[in-house]
Amino acid sequence: MAEFDRLPPAARRWLAQAVLPWSARSVRRLWGRALRDAGGDEGAAIARLDRVEEARLARDRSVAQLPLRQGQNA
């Protein structure tokens, strides 16, 4: 919980509404990179976090649709 409390307010708000169960450590790392790439623009950094999460969700959806290998149970 302390790691969550150390996140900047905008990153905490994003994490609180995130679909995936992100760790505060992962969000801190992604937030720092996104904020740096966005030149300090928090709105653009939030949009980047949204895109990263959507990409992970899309990947998870595509993996879930892969057929099972022979001999595997559902």
C-alpha positions as CSV (number, residue, x, y, z in Angstrom):
1,M,0.0,0.0,0.0
2,A,2.9,2.4,0.7
3,E,4.0,2.0,-2.9
4,F,0.6,3.0,-4.1
5,D,0.6,6.0,-1.8
6,R,3.9,7.2,-3.3
7,L,2.4,7.3,-6.8
8,P,1.6,10.8,-8.1
9,P,-2.1,11.6,-7.8
10,A,-2.9,11.2,-11.5
11,A,-1.2,7.8,-11.6
12,R,-3.1,6.7,-8.5
13,R,-6.4,7.7,-10.1
14,W,-5.6,5.8,-13.2
15,L,-4.6,2.7,-11.2
16,A,-7.8,2.9,-9.2
17,Q,-9.9,2.6,-12.4
18,A,-7.6,0.3,-14.3
19,V,-9.1,-2.9,-15.6
20,L,-6.1,-5.1,-15.1
21,P,-4.6,-5.8,-11.7
22,W,-1.4,-3.6,-12.1
23,S,1.1,-3.4,-9.4
24,A,2.0,0.0,-8.1
25,R,5.6,-0.7,-9.0
26,S,4.7,-1.4,-12.7
27,V,2.5,1.8,-12.8
28,R,5.3,3.9,-11.3
29,R,7.7,2.6,-14.0
30,L,5.2,3.1,-16.9
31,W,4.1,6.5,-15.5
32,G,7.6,7.8,-15.4
33,R,8.4,6.7,-18.9
34,A,5.0,8.0,-20.3
35,L,5.3,11.3,-18.5
36,R,8.9,11.8,-19.8
37,D,7.9,10.9,-23.3
38,A,4.9,13.3,-23.1
39,G,7.1,16.2,-22.0
40,G,5.4,16.3,-18.6
41,D,1.8,16.4,-20.0
42,E,-0.2,14.3,-17.5
43,G,-3.1,13.9,-19.9
44,A,-0.9,12.5,-22.6
45,A,0.8,10.2,-20.0
46,I,-2.7,8.9,-18.9
47,A,-3.6,8.3,-22.6
48,R,-0.4,6.3,-22.9
49,L,-1.2,4.2,-19.9
50,D,-4.7,3.6,-21.4
51,R,-3.1,2.4,-24.7
52,V,-0.7,0.1,-22.9
53,E,-3.5,-1.5,-20.9
54,E,-5.7,-1.8,-24.1
55,A,-2.8,-3.5,-25.9
56,R,-2.4,-6.0,-23.0
57,L,-6.1,-6.7,-22.9
58,A,-6.1,-7.3,-26.7
59,R,-3.2,-9.7,-26.3
60,D,-4.9,-11.5,-23.6
61,R,-8.1,-11.8,-25.7
62,S,-6.1,-13.2,-28.7
63,V,-4.3,-15.7,-26.4
64,A,-7.7,-16.8,-25.0
65,Q,-8.9,-17.6,-28.5
66,L,-6.0,-19.8,-29.4
67,P,-7.0,-23.4,-29.8
68,L,-5.8,-25.8,-27.1
69,R,-3.0,-28.2,-28.1
70,Q,-3.9,-31.8,-28.4
71,G,-3.9,-33.4,-25.0
72,Q,-4.7,-30.1,-23.1
73,N,-7.9,-29.7,-21.2
74,A,-10.0,-26.5,-21.0
